[in-house]
């Protein structure tokens, strides 16, 4: 439940059900390449800005994590993403 303006109080401890990792070519050539789910060859993903490409990367990673958890997006209450 929202407590105040920006703090959340959880009835149950949050947990990580699954992850999804989507990266560009730079990360895909690095030492962790085998650990990524999807490696794109174009850092802009065909978008006209890096910011739009970043949004696409995050959306793909979220969809993968939901699939990997065996859930639907309607079952998700919170999402945490890192860039």
Secondary structure, 3 states (H helix, E strand, C coil): CEECCCEECCCCCCCCCCCCCEECHHHHCCCCHHHCCEECCCCCCCCCCHHHHHHHHHHHHHHHHHHHHCCCHHHCCCCCCCC
